[in-house]
Every structure is written in C-alpha cells, then in structure tokens.
C-alpha cells in the first residue's frame, strides 16, 4: 500500500475515533487525546520516534514553535481566559456588556460578528477564547442558541486569516510566489469578503431570533456603553498589543491584564484565589495536549508529505488539485502555516511565480486551506468552541458548512474567470 494512502486511512480512523467518543459524551479533551494515541498506533509512531521529533523541533525551530512551549502557553491562555470571564462576572461587567454592545453596534447581529472578527487580528493559537466570553454573554442575552453562538465566534474569527499580515502564512506565500504584498492582499480579499457575506446570510440572518434593531442611544447613554465596553475590552486589547508589538506570549499578557483588572476593580485579595481555582477547566489542558500530539504524530510519520505525494501522482484536474490538496492538508492538520508550507511548493508548478503567477489559482489554493481549517474536527479553535459553548461539534460544523461552501464557490469562480 502506498504510504500516502495508508496515512489517509489512518487519519480517517483517528478522526472517526474522536467523533464517536465525542458523540458518546466523552469529555472533548479526553476524546482528542485518545484520538491522538490511536493515530500514533495506526501510523506506527513509537515513543522513541515521537521523542526524536520533539528533539528535532527543539534543535531546528524557534522556541515559540516547539510543542512543549505551545502546550504551556496555550494551556495557560485558555485557562486564564476562563479566569477573566469569572472576573467580569465578579465585578458585574459581563452583565453590562451585552446591552453596551447592543447600544454601540445598534445591531446585535453586527455586534456578535464584529467581536470575533476584530479579535481574529490576533494570530495566536487558541486566541478564539478571547472573544468567546463576550459572544456568549451577548448571545445568551439575545436568545441565540449556544451552537449558533459557537459557529459565529468560530467562523468570523478566521475571516481575516488570508489577509492579515500578522498571520505568518500571508508573508510566506508572498515570498514563496514572489508577489508584491499589495497584489496578494487585493486578490485574497475575495476570500475574506465571500466568507463575511456567506456568514452574514447563513449565520446572522437565517435562523437568528427575530427582533427589531433599534436606533442608537443618546449621547449620555452612548458614553456609558463605551465605558462598559471598554471595561470588558481593555484586558483583551492589552494582551493583543503586548503580543503583536512586543512578542509577549498571550498567556503572560492576559495574566498581567487579569491582575491589573482585579486591582483596578478593587476586588478583595481574599477573593483572588477562589476566582482562579473555580475557573480552571482542566479538560482544556487535555484538549490542547491531544491536538499538539496529533500534529506531532503527523510530523514524526511524515504523513502529510506522503499524502501530498500520493495525490500529486494521480491524474487530477488542475483546479481540483490546487484546491483539494491544501483543503486536505488543512483538514488533516488544522493549522494554517504547515498547510501552506507543505502544499504551495508542490502547487507552484501550476500557479507560477513572479509577474506571471496565476493569481486565480493562488486564491483557490489559499481558499482550500481556509475551507479545510473551517471544517476539520481537529482544528483547535473548533474544539475549544464546542467545549466552551457546550455545543455539539456536529451542530457547529453543520452551521459553518454553508458559508464555507460560499468561500469555495467564489474561489472556483474567480479561478475560472481569471484563466
């Protein structure tokens, strides 16, 4: 059997294992960890091979990209986001947040979409948890079911990923294909725009509780809403600024923000320890460990490279291959950067480079990555959303599927028109 085919079958079985365990109400973190163990067995990744991969990472990658560092920082981030949510409840900010957002945005639909969209400018793994508390509070206040809340937070979080230069995949593609940044962003704008249009139609208009969006408040009420929104937003903005401007890990930034928040709101010191302890959801740690081990197993077994070689050796129509290969790798890994790094070099023969690059195919390839990320159960953001919003994974995927198909259709149409 071809190694690529064996890898595809192994990944399919591991994904089925995760899905079945999750449907049987096994905690999502445990299900992810058991799925990663199943994948290791199927791909014949021994503990020695996994350790060798860890050593290779440590020797060849920046410390911030190694598995142990990611585990510590991501676990710290998702646990501390829960702490921040508890702090907002303790101080009453969370109760005032939903009406403040309604007043500021005038439209509750616009409010729910804009928060994860703007927070999506912070390219940190697990960063979806920064917007989750605000979306959940606003959604609960407006009668939006938790599954739709999770889908809105997850989908709109990723609509700038093909455009925002802080996502490393964007400058990587620009350098790899030797495209001027302005040209790349102008073409990739289609991915973000089609996603936002699809998300608006299928997530914000269809199935949303009916209510009349009213005109904005007067000046005094508006200032009060700005103040309430600022109380909720500044810890997240502070974390984002430290990360983007000074490369401070988000876990450290949010810890500093929480301590400052507690001091600013004069929360008694004797309440600090109960707030931290009551907010710790340790299944999140298992979820992150399982997701990272999943990726580690793929790297140790060279599975993604084998799959790419298997597919490229068959006679597949160019548009299908250009979209399908990044989609598959994005679906398998759940991470943007490796998906781009592993597939775009193979596809450069079809896309070209420099002034002659076929930008329609570039958009199609990048859209394949984004669509794969939006639909895979192993995407960390999706798993975290299902856990945080207490929503079935299948329902979130069913809600996200139609706007994702809009992105795919727009990309194929552009590739055809740009021939």
C-alpha positions in Angstrom: 0.0 0.0 0.0 1.2 3.5 -0.9 2.4 5.4 2.3 0.1 8.3 1.4 -2.9 6.0 1.2 -2.1 4.3 4.4 -1.7 7.8 6.1 -5.1 8.8 4.7 -6.8 5.7 6.1 -5.1 6.1 9.4 -6.2 9.7 9.7 -9.7 8.8 8.8 -9.9 6.1 11.5 -8.4 8.5 14.1 -11.0 11.2 13.2 -13.8 8.7 13.4 -12.5 7.7 16.8 -12.6 11.3 18.0 -16.1 11.8 16.6 -17.6 8.6 18.1 -16.0 9.3 21.5 -17.3 12.9 21.5 -20.8 11.7 20.5 -20.8 9.3 23.4 -20.2 12.3 25.7 -16.6 11.5 26.5 -15.1 14.8 27.6 -13.7 16.5 24.5 -10.2 16.8 25.8 -10.0 13.1 26.6 -11.5 12.3 23.2 -8.9 14.3 21.4 -6.1 12.7 23.5 -7.4 9.2 22.7 -7.7 10.0 19.0 -4.1 11.2 19.0 -3.0 7.9 20.7 -5.0 6.0 18.0 -3.3 7.9 15.3 0.2 7.2 16.7 -0.6 3.4 16.8 -2.0 3.5 13.2 1.0 5.4 11.8 3.4 3.3 13.9 4.8 6.3 15.7 6.7 4.8 18.6 7.5 6.8 21.8 11.1 6.9 20.5 10.1 8.4 17.2 7.9 11.0 19.0 10.8 11.9 21.3 13.1 12.2 18.3 10.6 14.6 16.6 10.5 16.7 19.8 14.3 16.9 19.8 14.3 17.8 16.2 11.8 20.6 16.8 13.9 21.9 19.7 17.0 22.0 17.6 15.6 23.4 14.4 12.6 25.6 15.3 12.3 28.8 17.3 11.4 28.0 20.9 7.9 29.6 20.4 7.0 27.0 17.8 8.1 23.9 19.8 5.4 21.5 21.2 6.3 21.9 24.9 6.3 25.7 24.6 3.0 25.7 22.8 1.4 23.3 25.3 2.4 25.6 28.2 1.4 28.8 26.6 -1.9 27.6 25.1 -3.0 25.8 28.2 -2.2 28.9 30.2 -4.1 31.0 27.8 -7.3 29.0 27.7 -7.4 28.5 31.4 -6.8 32.2 32.1 -9.5 33.3 29.6 -11.9 31.4 31.9 -10.4 33.3 34.8 -11.0 36.6 33.0 -14.6 35.6 32.4 -15.1 34.9 36.1 -13.5 38.3 36.9 -16.0 40.0 34.7 -18.9 38.2 36.4 -17.4 39.0 39.8 -17.3 42.8 39.0 -20.7 42.9 37.2 -19.0 43.9 33.9 -20.4 40.8 32.0 -24.0 41.8 32.9 -23.5 45.3 31.4 -21.6 44.1 28.4 -24.5 42.8 26.3 -26.6 46.0 26.4 -23.4 48.1 25.9 -22.6 46.2 22.7 -26.2 46.4 21.5 -26.1 50.2 22.0 -22.7 50.6 20.3 -23.3 48.5 17.3 -27.1 49.1 17.1 -27.4 45.7 15.6 -27.0 42.6 17.8 -26.0 40.6 14.6 -23.3 43.1 13.8 -22.1 43.0 17.4 -21.8 39.2 17.5 -19.9 39.1 14.2 -17.6 42.1 14.8 -16.2 40.9 18.1 -14.5 37.7 16.8 -13.7 39.4 13.5 -11.6 42.1 15.3 -10.2 39.6 17.8 -9.2 37.5 14.8 -6.5 40.1 14.1 -4.5 38.5 17.0 -2.8 35.5 15.4 -2.3 33.3 18.5 -3.3 29.7 18.7 -6.3 29.4 21.0 -7.0 33.1 20.6 -10.6 32.3 19.8 -11.1 32.1 23.6 -10.5 35.9 23.9 -13.8 36.7 22.1 -15.8 33.7 23.4 -16.9 35.1 26.7 -18.2 38.3 25.0 -20.0 36.4 22.2 -21.6 34.0 24.8 -22.9 36.8 27.0 -24.3 38.7 24.1 -25.8 35.6 22.6 -27.4 34.5 25.8 -28.9 38.0 26.3 -30.5 37.8 22.8 -31.8 34.3 22.9 -29.2 32.9 20.4 -28.7 29.1 20.9 -25.2 28.1 22.0 -24.5 26.1 18.8 -25.1 29.2 16.7 -23.0 31.3 19.1 -20.1 28.9 18.7 -20.4 28.9 14.9 -20.5 32.7 14.7 -17.5 33.1 17.0 -15.5 30.4 15.2 -16.4 31.3 11.6 -15.9 35.1 11.8 -12.7 34.6 13.9 -11.0 33.3 10.7 -12.2 35.6 8.0 -9.0 37.8 8.0 -6.6 34.9 8.0 -5.8 35.2 4.3 -5.4 39.0 4.6 -3.9 40.0 7.9 -0.1 40.2 7.6 0.4 39.1 11.2 -0.6 35.6 10.2 2.7 34.2 9.0 1.2 32.3 6.1 0.5 35.5 4.3 4.0 36.8 4.0 5.2 33.2 3.4 3.0 33.0 0.3 4.1 36.4 -0.8 7.8 35.5 -0.6 7.3 32.0 -2.0 5.5 33.2 -5.1 7.4 36.5 -5.3 4.2 38.6 -5.4 4.0 42.2 -4.3 2.2 42.4 -0.9 -0.5 44.7 -2.3 -1.3 42.4 -5.2 -1.6 39.4 -2.9 -3.9 41.1 -0.4 -6.0 42.6 -3.2 -6.7 39.1 -4.7 -7.1 37.3 -1.3 -9.7 39.9 -0.4 -12.2 37.7 -2.2 -11.7 35.0 0.4 -12.5 37.3 3.3 -15.3 39.1 1.6 -17.1 36.0 0.4 -16.7 34.5 3.9 -18.3 37.5 5.5 -21.1 37.6 3.0 -21.8 33.9 3.5 -21.5 34.2 7.3 -24.0 37.1 7.3 -26.5 35.2 5.2 -26.3 31.8 6.8 -25.3 32.6 10.4 -26.6 36.1 11.1 -29.8 36.3 9.0 -31.1 32.8 8.7 -32.1 31.2 12.0 -31.3 34.2 14.1 -34.0 35.1 16.7 -36.2 37.8 15.3 -36.1 41.2 17.0 -36.1 44.8 15.7 -32.7 46.5 15.7 -33.4 49.9 17.1 -31.6 53.3 16.6 -28.6 54.1 18.7 -28.9 55.7 22.2 -28.4 59.3 23.1 -25.0 60.9 23.9 -25.0 60.1 27.6 -26.1 56.5 27.2 -23.6 56.1 24.4 -20.8 57.3 26.7 -21.9 54.8 29.3 -21.9 52.0 26.8 -18.4 52.9 25.7 -17.3 52.8 29.3 -18.8 49.4 29.9 -17.4 48.0 26.6 -14.0 49.4 27.5 -14.0 47.7 30.8 -14.6 44.4 29.0 -12.3 45.0 26.0 -9.2 46.6 27.5 -7.7 43.3 29.0 -8.1 41.7 25.6 -6.7 44.7 23.8 -3.8 44.9 26.3 -3.0 41.2 25.6 -3.2 41.8 21.8 -0.9 44.8 21.9 1.7 43.0 24.0 1.6 40.1 21.7 1.7 42.0 18.4 4.0 44.8 19.3 6.4 43.1 21.8 6.0 39.4 21.1 4.9 38.7 24.7 3.1 35.3 24.8 -0.7 35.8 25.1 -0.8 33.7 28.3 1.6 36.1 30.1 -0.2 39.2 28.7 -3.6 38.0 29.9 -2.2 37.1 33.3 -0.9 40.6 33.7 -4.2 42.0 32.5 -6.2 39.9 35.0 -4.1 41.1 37.9 -4.4 44.7 36.8 -8.2 44.2 36.3 -8.6 42.8 39.8 -6.6 45.7 41.3 -8.5 48.3 39.2 -11.9 47.0 40.3 -10.7 46.7 43.9 -11.6 43.0 44.2 -10.7 41.9 47.7 -7.5 39.9 47.8 -9.2 37.0 49.6 -11.4 36.6 46.5 -8.5 36.2 44.1 -7.6 32.5 44.9 -11.3 31.3 44.7 -11.7 33.1 41.4 -8.6 31.4 39.9 -9.4 28.0 41.3 -13.1 28.0 40.3 -12.3 28.9 36.8 -9.8 26.2 36.0 -11.3 23.7 33.4 -8.5 21.1 33.2 -10.1 19.2 30.3 -8.9 22.2 28.2 -5.3 21.1 29.0 -6.0 17.6 27.7 -7.7 19.0 24.6 -4.6 21.1 23.8 -2.2 18.2 24.6 -4.2 15.9 22.3 -4.2 18.4 19.4 -0.5 19.0 19.7 0.2 15.3 19.9 -1.9 14.8 16.8 0.2 17.2 14.8 3.4 15.7 16.4 2.4 12.2 15.1 1.8 13.5 11.6 5.3 15.2 11.6 7.0 12.1 13.1 5.5 9.8 10.5 6.0 12.3 7.6 2.3 11.6 6.8 1.4 15.0 5.2 4.3 14.7 2.7 3.2 11.1 1.9 -0.4 12.2 1.3 0.8 15.1 -0.9 3.0 12.8 -3.0 0.1 10.2 -3.3 -2.4 12.8 -4.6 0.0 14.6 -6.9 1.0 11.3 -8.6 -2.6 10.7 -9.9 -4.2 12.5 -12.8 -6.4 15.1 -11.1 -7.8 18.2 -12.9 -5.6 21.3 -12.0 -8.3 23.3 -10.2 -9.4 20.3 -8.2 -5.8 19.5 -7.2 -5.0 23.2 -6.4 -8.0 23.4 -4.1 -8.2 19.8 -2.9 -4.6 19.3 -1.8 -4.5 22.4 0.5 -8.0 21.6 1.7 -7.0 18.0 2.6 -3.8 19.1 4.4 -5.7 21.9 6.2 -8.3 19.4 7.2 -5.7 16.9 8.4 -3.5 19.3 10.4 -6.0 22.1 11.5 -3.2 24.6 11.2 -2.6 27.3 8.5 1.1 27.6 8.4 2.1 23.9 7.9 -0.7 23.6 5.3 0.7 26.4 3.2 4.3 25.4 3.7 3.6 21.8 2.6 1.3 22.4 -0.3 2.2 25.7 -2.0 5.7 24.4 -3.1 4.1 21.5 -4.8 1.5 23.7 -6.5 3.9 26.4 -7.6 4.4 24.4 -10.9 0.7 25.2 -11.7 0.5 28.7 -10.2 3.8 30.0 -11.5 5.7 32.8 -9.7 6.7 36.4 -10.1 4.8 38.6 -12.7 3.4 35.5 -14.4 1.8 33.9 -11.4 -1.8 32.8 -11.9 -3.5 34.7 -9.0 -6.8 32.9 -9.5 -5.1 29.6 -8.7 -3.3 31.2 -5.7 -6.7 32.4 -4.3 -8.1 28.9 -5.0 -5.2 27.3 -3.1 -5.5 29.6 -0.1 -9.2 29.2 0.0 -8.7 25.4 0.1 -6.6 25.9 3.2 -9.2 28.1 4.9 -12.1 25.8 4.0 -10.2 22.8 5.3 -9.5 24.6 8.6 -13.1 25.6 9.0 -14.5 22.1 8.6 -12.0 19.8 10.4 -12.8 18.4 13.9 -9.1 18.6 14.8 -9.0 22.4 14.4 -8.1 23.6 18.0 -10.4 26.6 17.7 -13.4 24.4 16.8 -12.7 22.0 19.6 -12.3 24.8 22.1 -15.6 26.4 20.9 -17.5 23.2 21.3 -16.2 22.8 24.8 -16.6 26.5 25.9 -20.1 27.0 24.4 -21.2 23.4 25.5 -22.4 22.8 21.9 -22.3 19.6 19.9 -19.4 19.6 17.4 -21.7 18.3 14.7 -24.1 21.2 15.0 -21.3 23.7 14.8 -20.0 22.1 11.6 -23.4 21.9 10.0 -23.9 25.7 10.6 -20.4 26.5 9.3 -20.7 24.4 6.2 -22.9 26.6 4.0 -20.8 29.8 4.4 -17.7 27.8 3.8 -19.2 26.5 0.6 -19.7 30.1 -0.4 -16.0 30.7 0.0 -15.1 27.6 -2.1 -17.6 28.6 -4.8 -16.3 32.1 -5.0 -12.7 30.9 -5.3 -13.5 28.4 -8.1 -15.5 31.1 -10.0 -12.5 33.6 -9.7 -10.0 30.9 -10.8 -12.3 30.2 -13.9 -12.7 33.9 -14.7 -9.0 34.6 -14.3 -7.9 32.0 -16.8 
